[in-house]
């Protein structure tokens, strides 16, 4: 019984670590998407201060702004730290230009 427990315990710890890391990754993706949507709405209204504050709320994010006809779109990217460092999170948000 002790040998089986000693063999299984590291596997269980690894699975739990991966699960917690995945939950953190999904949370960061949600925060990035919220920041992109908020920044796009603010940029659509012409409120650059609020747009910059929304992007600044996500540390390490890089921003790119596009302006298709009648829209303002904000694209954010952010590399994941730690266990999932090879993954780059991306989020986009678009809003009507001019706040219409």
N, C-alpha and C positions, 0 to 999 in steps of 0.2 A: 504494500500500500504506500509506503513512504517513497519508494523509487518511482512509482507511477505519478505521485503528486509532484515530485521534483522534476520530472520530465514535462508534465503538463503545465506547471505554473508559469514558466517563461512564455509558452505559447499563448496562454490566457492573458498575460500581461501585455504581450505584443498586440493582440487583437484589441484589447481595451484601449491601448495607446493610439492605435490607428482609428478607432471609432471616435475617441475624443478629438483627435486631430481633424477628422472629417467634419465633425460638428462645428469646430472653430472655422474651418475653411468655408463652410456654407454660410456661417454668420458673417464672415468678412465679405463674401460675395453679395449678400443682402445689403450690407452697409455701403458697399461700392455702388450698387444699383440705386439705392436711395439717394446717395450723393450726386450721381449723374442726373437723375430725374430732377432733383431740387435745383442743381446748377443750370440745367436746361430751361426750367421754368423761369428762373431768375434772369438768365441771359435773354430769354424771349421778351421779358418786360423791360430789358435794358438796365437791370439792376446788377451791375458788375460787382459791387461789394458783397452782396448776398451770394452771388455765384462763386466768388473766390472763397468765401467762408465755407460754403458747402463742400468745395473741393479740399480745402484745408482740414476739414473734419476727418478726412481719411489720410493718415500719414503715409507717405511713400507713393502716393498716387500721381501719375502723370496725366495731363489733360490735353485733349485735342478738340478743337471746336470746328464744326462744319456748318455751313449755311445753305442747305438745299433751298430751292424756291419756296418761300413762305414759311420756312422752318428754321429753328436754331437747334442744332444737335451737339451734345457734349459726349465725348468718348473718354472714359477713364480706364487706365490699366494700372495694375499693381502686382508686383511679384509677391509670392507667399514666402514668409520666413519659416525657418525651422525645418520640420519633417517633410513638408511638401514644397521645398524651395524650387523645384523644377517646374512648378505650375504658375502660370501668369493669369491672374483674374482680369476679366474685361467686362465693362458695362457701358451701355449707351442709353442716353435719354434725349428725347426730342420734344420740342414745344413749339407752338405757333409763334412766329416772329411778330413783334409789336404787341404782344399780349392780347391778340384778338382770338 
